[in-house]
Amino acid sequence: MEEKWYQKSCFRSLVDMHISNGDERLLASFDAEAYADNMATAGFDTAYIYGSNI
């Protein structure tokens, strides 16, 4: 049986930022495309990303 992608994923990144929206400067210069490029360059194949509606 062929392995599922998550069974052979070895390089995972956990994105765990506890940043409130009280200060807009905290993520004002965040570049999502550069972040994704850096993760690809580093060889990550999976990202854990928390989500919440709080």
Secondary structure, DSSP 8 states (H G I E B T S, - for coil): ----GGGS---EEEE-----TT-GGGGTT--HHHHHHHHHHHT--EEEE-----
